[in-house]
Every structure is written in structure tokens, then in C-alpha cells.
């Protein structure tokens, strides 16, 4: 028996369905039948830390223990994927700077630009947005910028707030943007003036109580997240995002994602390097 096999606690089909359904009810992420190994591998070490010998006992802990809510937060840290990097899907970011923001400025009654990076992971996306706004000078003088970043993973949120990154996060970063970071001991810290307009917090996209904190948004990014939801959860998430956006606000989702059959609250615009949805 290999060391890896010895570390994994066996997850039965019945236990898998119980825990999978609990995760789905909590955050809308749905694990299909062939994904059982993900929950088994990622949670086995957690069971050992808590001295559980079976997933059935762990399930009852999640269902009835007074610390169940805190443990569900820990599960999200273990099960969610935080793969991202600076200036990911740059075409959409450039569209925001060259098209979306100039159009918004023409019609806005106030002088505040509000952008929400929903599911921001470890923070590269909201900081990329802040850098592009500073570097481009697209906003007229006197405008205030508010950038919000939220993620389900508490660990990801903590890393985003720390704003410290390794070289792997810069694999698509053009050299001229490195001036917005300070390098020390193989780490790159986002400059204070870039961090200033960015507010990071934990949030569940499925819960109106969480998404309801964000209103009158001009632009929302929710990229490469919908792929983890089933159709019903996608509808709920998009409804929450639509409620957060102002009329004519912009929604950017991942290149492999679509709102077809999900929502009729938006009209789609294919701008060549990607797709953006505008709230009706």
C-alpha cells in the first residue's frame, strides 16, 4: 500500500451523496458522480485532523455540531479552486478600459465608478483592475473608484488582503505593469496606491444576504465560476449579480461560460476578443 493510499479515508457512495448535497445546499457548487475522488482526497486529511475515522461521522458533525458553520467554511477552503493570475483574459479587461468605462462616464449621474470582482480568488483580478485604471488614466479628474473583491474561500480572502504574490501570478503580466509592485525576498507586494480603492471580503454568491451588500455596481466580473454550478444555481447567482448591477451595467463572465438559457436580464455583445453582457 502506498503512503498516499494510506492517507485517504474511503468515501462510500452513500457518504459522497450526503456530503455532496450538503456542499451544494451551502454554496451551489455541484460535484457530479465521477468527482467523488475530489472530495475523498481533499477532505481525508481534514478528517484525520479532527480524529474522524469515517466520512459518515464527519457528516453528522457537519449536520449537528455547534461548530458546523465554521467547519463548512473550512470545507470551502479545501474544495474550491483558486487558480488565477494577474491580467487573466486581458481582452475583457482592455474592453472595460477602452469601451465600458468611457460609455459609463457619459451617462453616470454621480462621479463614482463601482466595480465588483465576484469570486476574486486570491485577489489578482481586483488588483489588475486597479492597476489598469491607474495606468490608463481613463477616468476624468474628480472621479472616485470603488473596487470590491469577494470570494467564498476564507483562505483566498486572507491572501487577497495580504496582497503578496509569487512569480507564478505574473505569467501573463506585461513588463510595464511591474512598477505597481514592490519585490522583496521573491515576493511581490501590490503598491499601497493600487490597494487603496480595493476592498476584499468573504461572500457567497448564492446568498442574497451576501450579494445584497453590493448595489449600484457599474461593472461586475464573475469569470470562470459558473462552470462549477448546476443550471438552477447558475440562475440564482446571475439573478443576484443582476440585482447588484445598475441598468446598462456590464457583466464579464469566462470565455467558456454563457447566459444562454440562464437569464434574459442581459443582452450579449461579442466584441471580438471576448463577450460582455449588458444589463437591460
C-alpha positions in Angstrom: 0.0 0.0 0.0 1.4 3.4 -1.0 1.7 6.3 1.5 -0.9 8.2 -0.5 -3.5 5.4 -0.3 -2.9 5.0 3.4 -3.7 8.7 4.0 -7.0 8.6 2.2 -10.2 7.7 4.2 -12.6 5.7 2.0 -15.7 7.6 1.0 -18.7 5.4 0.2 -21.2 6.3 -2.5 -23.9 7.0 0.2 -21.5 9.2 2.2 -20.5 11.0 -1.0 -24.1 11.9 -1.8 -24.7 13.2 1.7 -21.6 15.5 1.8 -22.0 16.5 -1.9 -25.6 17.6 -1.3 -24.6 19.5 1.8 -22.0 21.4 -0.1 -24.5 22.1 -2.9 -27.1 23.4 -0.5 -24.5 25.7 1.2 -22.9 27.2 -1.9 -24.4 25.9 -5.1 -21.3 24.0 -6.3 -22.3 20.7 -7.6 -20.0 17.7 -7.8 -21.0 15.1 -10.4 -20.9 11.4 -9.7 -17.4 11.0 -11.3 -16.0 13.7 -9.0 -16.2 11.6 -5.8 -12.4 11.3 -5.7 -12.0 15.1 -5.3 -14.0 15.2 -2.0 -12.3 11.9 -0.8 -8.8 13.2 -1.5 -9.2 16.8 -0.3 -11.1 16.1 2.9 -9.4 12.9 4.1 -6.6 14.9 5.8 -9.2 17.2 7.4 -10.9 14.1 8.9 -7.7 12.9 10.3 -7.0 16.4 11.9 -10.4 16.1 13.6 -9.8 12.5 14.6 -12.7 11.1 12.5 -12.3 7.6 11.0 -15.2 7.8 8.6 -17.0 10.3 6.4 -20.3 9.3 8.0 -19.2 10.6 11.4 -17.9 13.7 9.7 -21.2 14.2 8.0 -23.1 14.1 11.3 -20.5 16.6 12.7 -21.3 18.9 9.8 -25.0 18.5 10.3 -25.4 18.7 14.1 -22.3 20.1 15.8 -22.4 23.7 17.2 -19.2 24.4 15.1 -20.8 23.2 11.9 -20.8 26.6 10.3 -17.1 27.2 10.9 -16.4 23.7 9.5 -18.3 24.4 6.3 -16.1 27.5 5.8 -13.1 25.2 6.2 -14.5 22.8 3.6 -14.9 25.6 1.1 -11.2 26.4 1.6 -10.3 22.8 0.7 -12.8 22.2 -2.1 -12.7 25.5 -4.1 -10.1 26.0 -6.8 -8.1 29.3 -6.5 -6.2 29.1 -9.9 -5.8 32.7 -11.2 -3.1 35.2 -12.2 -2.8 38.9 -13.0 -4.4 40.2 -16.2 -6.1 36.9 -16.9 -8.3 37.1 -20.1 -6.8 40.5 -20.9 -9.1 41.2 -23.8 -12.0 41.7 -21.4 -10.0 44.0 -19.2 -9.0 46.1 -22.1 -12.6 46.3 -23.3 -13.5 47.6 -19.8 -10.9 50.3 -20.1 -11.4 51.3 -23.8 -15.2 50.8 -24.2 -17.2 50.1 -21.0 -15.8 52.8 -18.7 -16.0 55.7 -21.4 -19.6 54.7 -22.1 -20.5 54.7 -18.4 -18.8 58.0 -17.8 -21.0 59.6 -20.4 -24.2 58.6 -18.7 -23.4 58.5 -15.0 -25.1 61.0 -12.7 -22.6 60.6 -9.9 -18.8 60.6 -10.1 -18.2 57.2 -8.5 -17.2 54.1 -10.5 -18.1 50.9 -8.7 -16.6 47.6 -9.8 -17.2 44.2 -8.2 -14.8 41.3 -8.8 -17.1 38.4 -7.7 -15.2 35.2 -6.9 -11.9 37.1 -6.9 -9.9 34.2 -5.5 -6.6 35.4 -4.1 -7.1 39.0 -5.4 -5.2 39.1 -8.7 -8.3 40.2 -10.6 -9.3 43.3 -8.5 -5.7 44.5 -8.3 -5.4 44.1 -12.1 -8.4 46.3 -12.5 -7.0 48.9 -10.1 -3.7 48.9 -12.0 -5.3 49.3 -15.4 -7.4 52.2 -14.1 -4.4 54.0 -12.7 -2.2 53.3 -15.7 -4.7 54.2 -18.4 -5.9 57.5 -16.9 -9.3 56.7 -18.4 -11.3 58.3 -15.6 -11.8 62.1 -15.7 -10.4 64.1 -12.8 -12.5 64.1 -9.7 -13.9 60.5 -10.1 -13.7 58.1 -7.2 -13.2 54.4 -7.7 -14.6 51.7 -5.5 -13.4 48.1 -6.3 -14.8 45.2 -4.3 -13.5 41.7 -4.3 -15.3 38.7 -2.7 -14.7 35.0 -2.6 -16.2 32.0 -0.8 -12.8 30.7 0.4 -11.6 32.3 3.6 -8.1 31.3 2.9 -8.2 33.0 -0.6 -9.7 36.2 1.0 -6.8 36.3 3.5 -4.2 36.0 0.7 -6.0 38.7 -1.3 -5.9 41.1 1.7 -2.2 40.4 2.2 -1.6 41.3 -1.5 1.7 39.4 -1.7 2.4 37.2 -4.7 4.9 34.8 -6.2 6.3 34.9 -9.8 3.7 32.3 -11.0 1.0 35.0 -10.6 2.7 37.2 -13.2 2.8 34.7 -16.1 0.7 37.0 -18.3 1.8 40.3 -16.9 3.3 42.8 -19.4 6.6 44.4 -18.1 5.3 47.9 -17.8 2.9 46.9 -15.0 5.6 45.6 -12.7 6.2 49.1 -11.4 3.0 48.7 -9.4 4.6 46.0 -7.2 7.5 46.0 -4.7 9.8 43.0 -4.8 11.4 41.6 -1.7 12.6 38.0 -0.9 11.0 36.5 -4.1 7.6 38.1 -3.2 5.8 40.9 -4.9 3.7 43.2 -2.8 1.0 45.3 -4.5 1.8 49.0 -4.0 -0.4 50.9 -1.5 -1.9 53.2 -4.0 -3.2 50.3 -6.0 -4.6 48.6 -2.9 -6.3 51.7 -1.7 -9.6 51.5 -3.7 -9.8 47.7 -3.3 -12.0 46.2 -0.5 -11.8 42.4 0.0 -14.3 40.4 1.9 -15.8 36.9 2.1 -19.0 36.3 0.2 -21.3 33.5 -1.0 -22.7 34.3 -4.5 -25.7 32.1 -3.8 -26.8 34.1 -0.8 -28.8 37.4 -1.4 -27.7 38.3 2.2 -24.1 38.4 0.9 -24.6 39.7 -2.6 -27.1 42.3 -1.3 -24.2 44.3 0.2 -23.3 45.3 -3.4 -25.7 47.6 -5.1 -25.4 50.1 -8.0 -22.4 48.4 -9.5 -21.3 49.7 -12.9 -19.2 46.6 -13.7 -19.2 43.1 -12.4 -16.6 40.4 -13.2 -17.6 36.8 -12.4 -15.3 34.8 -14.5 -14.7 31.0 -14.6 -17.0 30.4 -11.7 -20.4 29.4 -13.3 -18.8 26.2 -14.7 -18.9 24.8 -11.1 -22.7 25.3 -10.7 -25.6 23.4 -12.0 -28.3 25.2 -14.0 -30.5 26.2 -11.1 -27.6 27.6 -9.1 -26.4 29.5 -12.1 -29.8 31.1 -12.4 -29.7 32.2 -8.7 -26.2 33.5 -8.9 -26.9 35.5 -12.1 -30.1 36.9 -10.6 -28.0 38.1 -7.6 -25.5 39.7 -9.9 -28.2 41.3 -12.0 -29.7 42.8 -8.8 -26.2 44.3 -8.0 -25.8 46.0 -11.3 -27.2 49.3 -12.4 -29.2 49.3 -15.7 -26.8 49.3 -18.6 -24.1 47.9 -16.3 -21.5 45.4 -17.7 -21.1 41.8 -16.7 -18.0 39.9 -17.7 -18.0 36.1 -17.4 -15.5 33.4 -18.5 -14.8 32.6 -22.2 -16.3 29.1 -21.8 -19.4 30.3 -20.0 -22.7 31.6 -21.3 -26.0 33.0 -20.0 -28.0 31.3 -22.7 -30.9 29.6 -21.1 -29.9 31.1 -17.7 -31.1 34.7 -17.7 -32.9 37.1 -20.0 -31.9 40.2 -17.9 -28.9 40.9 -20.2 -28.1 41.4 -23.8 -24.9 39.9 -25.2 -22.2 41.8 -27.0 -19.4 39.9 -28.8 -16.6 42.5 -29.2 -14.1 40.2 -30.9 -11.7 39.3 -28.1 -14.5 38.2 -25.9 -18.1 38.6 -24.8 -19.7 41.0 -22.4 -23.3 41.1 -21.1 -25.1 44.4 -20.5 -28.0 44.6 -18.1 -31.2 45.6 -19.8 
